[in-house]
Structure formats: C-alpha cells, structure tokens
Amino acid sequence: MTKRKQTSKTEAEAREVATAESVAQMDRDEMIAVAAYYRAEQRAFEPGHELEDWAQAEKQIDASLHAH
C-alpha cells in the first residue's frame, strides 16, 4: 500500500482563504465592469472613454467596498 500524504489543517485553511480571496476578486471585477458599463451608457457609449470609465468605476467600487 502507498501512503498518502495527509494535508495539514493549516494547508487546507490557506487554500480556503486563497479561494475566498479569488472569489472576492472576481466579484469586485464584475462590480467594476457593471459600474463602467453604466458610466458609458450615461454618455450614450461615446467611444474613447473606456479606460476613464473603468478607472472611475474602480475608484467608486473600491471606496464602496472599503466603507463597509
């Protein structure tokens, strides 16, 4: 029989935290994308402002997330 290496509790906890952080990052990115979309919609999707929309949305979402 081959012995399997048992994962320590701390290794499992570290993976769980990393997974939670990854999900949180995906949620943040989605929130920024939605906010940037609405900024673009407000100006009738005039081209050339995509980076500005994203940067402003990112500031807005980060401020909102850090306020909680």
SULQUI-V663753 format. One record per helix or strand. SS is the DSSP state (helix for helix, strand for strand). FROM is the first residue (numbers start at 0). LEN is the number of residues. Records with the same first field share a line. If there is no record, write none. Layout:
# SULQUI-V663753
SS=FROM-LEN + FROM-LEN
This chain:
# SULQUI-V663753
helix=8-34 + 49-17
